[in-house]
Amino acid sequence: MIPVLLWIVIRLITSLIAGMVSSIKPLTPLEATVPYFPPSIPIDQWLQRAFLSPWMRWDALWFQRIVTHGYSSTDGTAQFHPLYPLTATPFAKLGFTPALSLLIVSMLAGIALYFFFIKLARYDLSQSDAVFALMLFAFAPPAFIIFAPYSEALFLVAAVTCVIFIRQKSWFLAGLMGGLAALTRQQGIILLIPMGWELWENAGRRLENMRKQWRDWLTLALIPLGLLVWLIYRAFYLNDLHINFTNFQGFLYSAAISPSANKVVPMQQFVWPWLAIKITFTKLITQPDLDIWVNVIAALIFLILLALTWNKMRLSYRFYSLLITIVSFSYSTGSIHPYMGLPRHLFLAFPVFIGLATIVINRWIRLGLILFSILIMSFLLILYVLEAWIP
């Protein structure tokens, strides 16, 4: 019951903030012509203006395009993995708008995510600490994205469920959920590492036992299989897979991402983290703006939390969180808006919040931390709705 109540509270808070902010700076024709308050008729139009339109920013518009028109190898849509828009398509066929269809999927995935997150936390925490871990996770500053038409909610529910099945040693189901995560976002492939480590632990770290458990190890292949399905679709249906072996960037974007990715973010590349950090701090020193300050501060806070919780996390959780961090810090989006989306990418390292719940013991400090997180999350949501910051 706690996950549902918490989801309802955050849904109401974020919807209220997003609606009010969108009336200050309307960015769509619907927001400009239909007032947020008081409610007006036709009521369905007002509901769309109040609860849906304010969320249609940035990547949400790309997912809307995919649900509406499908994928193309030339317009940048092939950068986005298919499971999220695919699960929204049946709702669109039932007559819902593409935007509402996406939001419905995010809503259902968000509720499921809260249930599974607290279940995962209970493997290592008491009931009260698990609830606190869920609140830390739910009120984390970038967590408002779970309520937006973005793929994070669906990815996280697949990733968290994958880890639950790993803990239960249900290897086939773990591999299946990991494959679905890889079909949702590129980061899903990272689940190979914690699952592989837990299999190694289950074998007593002995090759002899590993050979006896070869059927369990085969289930690891289900995770990259999810990515392979998408690559096959890109190759045969989109004609979007023309592998470039001339350099690393060319290979990565032609094979694992999409050659048309620059239609979404014109300047993007994966480089060594220290090179991306150098670009970011050059921007911070020479031409600082709100976007870069938000990303840098959020990144520093996350790194502090990762360091504090490192010894509190299970070893497989450390591997996953560290790889998410390295990949996130390696994604450079040019010199004008470097580290675009960094807080949202780091938020995928969900085990950090389970570890953090074991550190903060005093109930007043816990309360203060939650209240502070709510304020910062609200601030980031305001920036998102105003399109003053790219999450």
ROTORNU-641923 format. One line per 3 residues: number of its first residue (from 1); their letters; for each residue x, y, z of C-alpha. Coordinates in steps of 0.02 Angstrom, whole numbers, plus 50000, padded with zeros to 5 digits. Layout:
REM residues N
NUM) a) X/Y/Z  ...
END
This chain:
REM residues 391
1) mip) 50000/50000/50000  50145/50118/50038  50211/50115/49858
4) vll) 50039/50160/49789  50012/50302/49913  50185/50370/49882
7) wiv) 50159/50363/49694  49992/50454/49708  50068/50592/49817
10) irl) 50214/50621/49698  50099/50611/49546  49989/50748/49620
13) its) 50136/50858/49673  50226/50847/49506  50066/50870/49405
16) lia) 50019/51025/49505  50192/51101/49485  50204/51060/49301
19) gmv) 50030/51131/49266  50059/51294/49359  50230/51323/49282
22) ssi) 50165/51290/49106  50039/51430/49130  50182/51551/49167
25) kpl) 50273/51510/49005  50159/51415/48884  50263/51317/48759
28) tpl) 50126/51229/48660  49972/51297/48569  49861/51206/48694
31) eat) 49948/51287/48842  49935/51457/48760  49749/51447/48720
34) vpy) 49676/51347/48864  49700/51418/49041  49763/51302/49177
37) fpp) 49641/51375/49304  49495/51375/49317  49448/51211/49230
40) sip) 49357/51240/49067  49255/51146/48940  49272/51041/48841
43) idq) 49338/50950/48993  49442/50824/48895  49537/50967/48815
46) wlq) 49569/51048/48984  49628/50881/49058  49750/50862/48915
49) raf) 49812/51040/48941  49827/51023/49131  49898/50848/49152
52) lsp) 49979/50798/48988  50040/50946/48886  50160/51015/49020
55) wmr) 50257/50850/49015  50284/50851/48827  50460/50917/48824
58) wda) 50626/50860/48748  50636/50669/48725  50450/50649/48758
61) lwf) 50420/50729/48588  50535/50603/48504  50441/50457/48582
64) qri) 50277/50538/48528  50343/50545/48349  50390/50360/48355
67) vth) 50217/50308/48416  50134/50419/48286  50241/50385/48132
70) gys) 50354/50239/48177  50543/50231/48159  50649/50303/48020
73) std) 50833/50285/47983  50850/50469/47938  50761/50572/48070
76) gta) 50851/50519/48230  50713/50408/48299  50821/50252/48279
79) qfh) 50928/50313/48424  50787/50269/48543  50766/50086/48590
82) ply) 50595/50015/48549  50515/49936/48703  50445/50098/48776
85) plt) 50357/50163/48620  50309/49983/48575  50215/49960/48739
88) atp) 50126/50125/48711  50068/50078/48536  49922/49965/48591
91) fak) 49848/50109/48692  49864/50222/48540  49772/50092/48434
94) lgf) 49633/50093/48563  49605/50276/48526  49714/50365/48654
97) tpa) 49828/50501/48590  50011/50450/48570  50062/50568/48711
100) lsl) 49933/50497/48831  49979/50320/48779  50160/50352/48827
103) liv) 50108/50431/48992  49997/50281/49033  50146/50164/49010
106) sml) 50254/50274/49120  50119/50279/49253  50095/50090/49257
109) agi) 50283/50060/49253  50309/50188/49392  50186/50103/49509
112) aly) 50263/49933/49474  50437/50006/49499  50395/50065/49675
115) fff) 50329/49893/49722  50481/49802/49654  50605/49927/49724
118) ikl) 50544/49904/49901  50544/49715/49875  50726/49723/49818
121) ary) 50773/49834/49965  50698/49708/50087  50834/49582/50042
124) dls) 50959/49692/50134  50857/49808/50244  50723/49805/50377
127) qsd) 50547/49855/50326  50566/50034/50393  50736/50056/50310
130) avf) 50668/49986/50146  50527/50114/50150  50655/50251/50181
133) alm) 50760/50187/50035  50607/50195/49924  50573/50373/49979
136) lfa) 50754/50422/49944  50737/50346/49772  50564/50418/49736
139) fap) 50610/50595/49791  50784/50598/49715  50799/50761/49616
142) paf) 50798/50679/49443  50658/50558/49493  50520/50668/49422
145) iif) 50569/50592/49254  50479/50432/49307  50316/50529/49288
148) apy) 50360/50601/49117  50337/50516/48948  50516/50453/48957
151) sea) 50585/50276/48955  50664/50282/49129  50515/50207/49223
154) lfl) 50503/50058/49106  50691/50032/49105  50705/50040/49294
157) vaa) 50562/49919/49325  50647/49794/49207  50818/49822/49287
160) vtc) 50756/49812/49467  50655/49655/49427  50809/49580/49344
163) vif) 50908/49605/49504  50767/49532/49609  50770/49373/49504
166) irq) 50960/49371/49518  50943/49374/49708  50816/49233/49696
169) ksw) 50933/49136/49580  50795/49128/49451  50923/49148/49313
172) fla) 50809/49128/49161  50689/49262/49223  50835/49374/49270
175) glm) 50906/49358/49095  50735/49389/49018  50709/49550/49117
178) ggl) 50886/49604/49078  50849/49578/48893  50693/49686/48909
181) aal) 50798/49820/48995  50920/49815/48848  50771/49834/48730
184) trq) 50722/49991/48826  50888/50081/48846  51069/50049/48797
187) qgi) 51119/50041/48981  51024/49878/48998  51175/49784/48931
190) ill) 51267/49831/49093  51157/49707/49187  51269/49573/49113
193) ipm) 51401/49615/49243  51303/49598/49407  51214/49443/49340
196) gwe) 51378/49365/49285  51457/49402/49453  51312/49327/49550
199) lwe) 51322/49171/49440  51507/49161/49481  51468/49178/49666
202) nag) 51333/49045/49650  51465/48929/49576  51574/48957/49729
205) rrl) 51699/49047/49616  51753/48878/49548  51765/48831/49364
208) enm) 51713/48653/49403  51547/48711/49475  51529/48835/49334
211) rkq) 51537/48694/49206  51405/48597/49302  51291/48749/49300
214) wrd) 51315/48786/49115  51128/48799/49086  51118/48942/49211
217) wlt) 51262/49030/49125  51175/49016/48957  51037/49129/49023
220) lal) 51162/49272/49021  51142/49274/48832  50963/49335/48852
223) ipl) 51026/49509/48899  51127/49544/48740  50991/49453/48644
226) gll) 50875/49598/48684  50999/49717/48603  51025/49596/48458
229) vwl) 50838/49596/48419  50844/49785/48402  51000/49778/48292
232) iyr) 50917/49652/48177  50764/49763/48162  50874/49913/48122
235) afy) 50969/49811/47992  50825/49730/47897  50677/49846/47923
238) lnd) 50757/50017/47943  50914/49989/47839  51003/50083/47979
241) lhi) 51145/49961/48016  51296/50000/47908  51442/49964/48022
244) nft) 51587/50085/48011  51753/50007/48062  51861/50159/48028
247) nfq) 51861/50223/48208  51783/50190/48378  51651/50327/48368
250) gfl) 51600/50273/48195  51583/50092/48249  51488/50134/48408
253) ysa) 51361/50249/48325  51338/50142/48170  51316/49980/48267
256) ais) 51255/50008/48445  51164/50176/48430  51118/50249/48260
259) psa) 51207/50350/48125  51063/50474/48132  51085/50508/48319
262) nkv) 51152/50682/48279  50975/50729/48226  50930/50719/48412
265) vpm) 51090/50786/48490  51199/50866/48355  51361/50849/48454
268) qqf) 51380/50687/48550  51516/50558/48574  51580/50431/48698
271) vwp) 51755/50475/48759  51861/50437/48911  51776/50512/49065
274) wla) 51919/50630/49102  51907/50704/48927  51720/50734/48946
277) iki) 51750/50810/49119  51883/50925/49044  51759/50988/48913
280) tft) 51630/51016/49048  51743/51115/49165  51807/51219/49019
283) kli) 51627/51268/48987  51598/51298/49173  51747/51416/49185
286) tqp) 51730/51509/49020  51541/51516/48987  51444/51457/49139
289) dld) 51255/51444/49127  51113/51367/49227  51117/51203/49130
292) iwv) 51299/51167/49166  51286/51216/49349  51139/51100/49377
295) nvi) 51228/50954/49294  51393/50980/49383  51317/51002/49556
298) aal) 51204/50851/49532  51353/50747/49473  51460/50798/49622
301) ifl) 51320/50754/49744  51298/50585/49661  51485/50548/49670
304) ill) 51483/50589/49856  51335/50473/49882  51420/50335/49783
307) alt) 51577/50351/49890  51477/50352/50052  51374/50199/50005
310) wnk) 51511/50099/49919  51548/49983/50065  51363/49969/50107
313) mrl) 51317/49893/49940  51325/49713/49882  51475/49684/49769
316) syr) 51368/49655/49614  51276/49818/49653  51443/49908/49657
319) fys) 51490/49840/49486  51324/49896/49411  51326/50069/49493
322) lli) 51509/50099/49445  51480/50053/49263  51324/50162/49253
325) tiv) 51431/50304/49324  51575/50277/49203  51461/50266/49051
328) sfs) 51366/50422/49107  51525/50522/49130  51591/50461/48962
331) yst) 51444/50530/48864  51494/50702/48803  51369/50814/48712
334) gsi) 51482/50950/48648  51551/51112/48717  51387/51212/48722
337) hpy) 51283/51092/48827  51407/50964/48892  51342/50818/48995
340) mgl) 51165/50839/48932  51052/50723/49034  51189/50676/49158
343) prh) 51082/50678/49318  50949/50570/49233  51080/50445/49174
346) lfl) 51160/50433/49347  50987/50406/49424  50987/50234/49343
349) afp) 51113/50179/49475  50969/50134/49591  51069/50024/49715
352) vfi) 51148/50183/49784  50983/50229/49867  50974/50060/49954
355) gla) 51148/50087/50023  51108/50265/50075  50964/50205/50184
358) tiv) 51087/50114/50297  51192/50271/50326  51060/50397/50377
361) inr) 50990/50334/50542  50921/50484/50636  50737/50508/50594
364) wir) 50748/50698/50594  50895/50695/50475  50796/50573/50367
367) lgl) 50648/50691/50365  50759/50840/50325  50842/50744/50183
370) ilf) 50675/50697/50107  50610/50876/50119  50769/50943/50041
373) sil) 50756/50815/49901  50576/50866/49867  50628/51048/49850
376) ims) 50769/51009/49729  50660/50889/49629  50527/51024/49615
379) fll) 50658/51149/49557  50721/51031/49421  50543/50994/49367
382) ily) 50512/51181/49347  50668/51197/49239  50609/51048/49136
385) vle) 50437/51120/49103  50512/51290/49059  50638/51202/48945
388) awi) 50774/51295/49040  50870/51133/49072  50883/50970/48978
391) p) 50860/50824/49099
END
